[in-house]
Amino acid sequence: MVRSILLALALMLAPSAHADDDDHERARAALQRGEILPLGRILDIVKGSTTGRVIDVELDDDDGRRIYEIEILDGRGRMIEFKIDATNGRILEREIDD
């Protein structure tokens, strides 16, 4: 399951096939070293805060800090964007676009 989650994450991270491979390997290595939480755990944290459908997931590096960016479409049609610290699962930002 972790492999399929990482594969899906890697496919969303970069536009080129070479970059996809690099991003996939970096994400997998970071997960194996315990530097980031698995995407499944991050999604559980988001689902505990709101309901809706996951639209997009990205793993970014923001000044040396790994951040999951998750976009959710809620039942009222609003887009909710979460920024979550990939190392500890803490919600850093929650933005609602009406």
PLY file of the C-alpha trace (Angstrom):
ply
format ascii 1.0
element vertex 98
property float x
property float y
property float z
element edge 97
property int vertex1
property int vertex2
end_header
0.00 0.00 0.00
2.81 2.41 0.88
4.37 1.75 -2.52
1.16 2.62 -4.37
0.72 5.78 -2.31
4.28 6.84 -3.04
3.84 6.09 -6.72
0.71 8.23 -6.89
2.48 10.98 -4.98
5.49 10.85 -7.30
3.27 11.09 -10.38
1.83 14.34 -9.06
5.10 15.97 -8.05
6.85 16.77 -11.34
6.02 17.29 -15.00
8.82 15.20 -16.58
9.39 11.46 -16.40
12.97 11.93 -15.17
11.82 14.33 -12.46
9.06 11.86 -11.52
11.67 9.18 -10.94
13.82 11.50 -8.85
10.88 12.77 -6.78
9.56 9.27 -6.26
12.93 8.06 -5.03
13.40 11.07 -2.74
9.93 10.64 -1.25
10.44 6.90 -0.76
13.86 7.41 0.82
12.53 10.10 3.16
9.67 7.82 4.23
12.01 4.87 4.80
14.36 7.04 6.88
11.39 8.16 8.98
11.76 11.77 7.90
8.17 12.09 6.68
4.88 10.48 7.62
3.11 8.21 5.15
0.50 9.90 2.98
-2.22 7.67 4.45
-1.56 9.06 7.91
-1.58 12.62 6.59
-4.92 12.01 4.86
-6.36 10.64 8.12
-5.35 13.90 9.82
-7.06 15.95 7.10
-10.19 13.80 7.20
-10.37 14.39 10.95
-10.59 18.10 10.25
-13.00 18.17 7.29
-15.04 15.99 4.97
-14.83 15.96 1.22
-12.98 14.52 -1.74
-9.21 14.75 -2.14
-8.48 16.65 -5.34
-4.71 17.10 -5.24
-1.71 16.09 -3.13
1.80 17.49 -3.32
4.91 17.01 -1.23
6.96 20.20 -1.32
10.18 21.39 0.22
9.67 24.83 1.77
13.01 26.24 3.00
14.19 22.79 4.07
10.85 21.86 5.64
8.81 19.15 3.94
5.18 20.11 3.54
2.22 18.10 2.26
-0.23 20.31 0.40
-3.67 18.72 0.19
-6.68 20.13 -1.66
-10.15 18.93 -0.66
-13.46 19.67 -2.37
-16.07 19.72 0.38
-19.77 18.91 0.15
-20.67 22.59 -0.32
-18.40 22.94 -3.33
-15.66 24.84 -1.52
-12.00 24.11 -2.09
-10.07 23.67 1.15
-6.28 23.66 1.04
-4.25 22.22 3.87
-0.54 22.64 4.44
0.71 19.95 6.78
4.18 19.42 8.22
5.26 16.13 6.65
7.46 15.23 9.61
4.92 15.45 12.42
1.47 15.83 10.80
0.78 19.24 12.32
-1.66 21.34 10.30
0.22 24.54 9.46
-2.44 26.23 7.38
-6.05 25.70 6.36
-7.43 27.94 3.65
-11.02 27.89 2.37
-11.84 29.28 -1.06
-15.54 30.18 -1.21
0 1
1 2
2 3
3 4
4 5
5 6
6 7
7 8
8 9
9 10
10 11
11 12
12 13
13 14
14 15
15 16
16 17
17 18
18 19
19 20
20 21
21 22
22 23
23 24
24 25
25 26
26 27
27 28
28 29
29 30
30 31
31 32
32 33
33 34
34 35
35 36
36 37
37 38
38 39
39 40
40 41
41 42
42 43
43 44
44 45
45 46
46 47
47 48
48 49
49 50
50 51
51 52
52 53
53 54
54 55
55 56
56 57
57 58
58 59
59 60
60 61
61 62
62 63
63 64
64 65
65 66
66 67
67 68
68 69
69 70
70 71
71 72
72 73
73 74
74 75
75 76
76 77
77 78
78 79
79 80
80 81
81 82
82 83
83 84
84 85
85 86
86 87
87 88
88 89
89 90
90 91
91 92
92 93
93 94
94 95
95 96
96 97
